[in-house]
C-alpha cells in the first residue's frame, strides 16, 4: 500500500484531491519528519481506515521510531484536548474555564521529538477536530518559536487534504454497497 494506491482509489470527481495530495506532500517547506508526522497524525485524526492503512506504512518508513510514536501520541492527546477545550469554549458559562482539567497529558511535557514538530502535528490534528482554542494555542507556540505562517499553513493544508481524502474514500466505500 502506498500514496499511489491511495490516489488511484480516488474517484474521477475528486481529481482535485489527487492533485492537492501531490501538492501538499510535494511542495512544502516542512522537514521530512514534520511532513510525515503531520501525515500520520492527520491520517489518524481523519478516522478513515482506508487513509490510515495507506499512509501509515509510508510514514513508518520515513520516520524514526520515536517520531512515529510521537505523531501517534499527538493524535491521541489532541483527540482528548480538542473535545475538552472546544466544549469549554462553546459553553456559555465561563466558569468551566476556571475548573481543573483533571486529565492526564504527560506526553505534552516530553513528546520525544522536537517541540516544534509536535506542535505542528498537534495544530494539524486540531484543525481536523475544529478546536479554535487549541489552534490558537499551538499557533502561538509555533510563532513564538520562530515558525513562519507559511509553515504553519502547510500543516493545516495537509490536514485539510488528508481529511477530505478520508471523507471521500469512506463515502465511496459506503455508496458502493448501496448504489
Helices and strands as residue ranges (DSSP letters): H 3-9, G 12-14, H 15-26, H 32-45, H 49-62, H 65-90, G 94-98, G 106-108, H 115-129, H 132-144, H 149-178
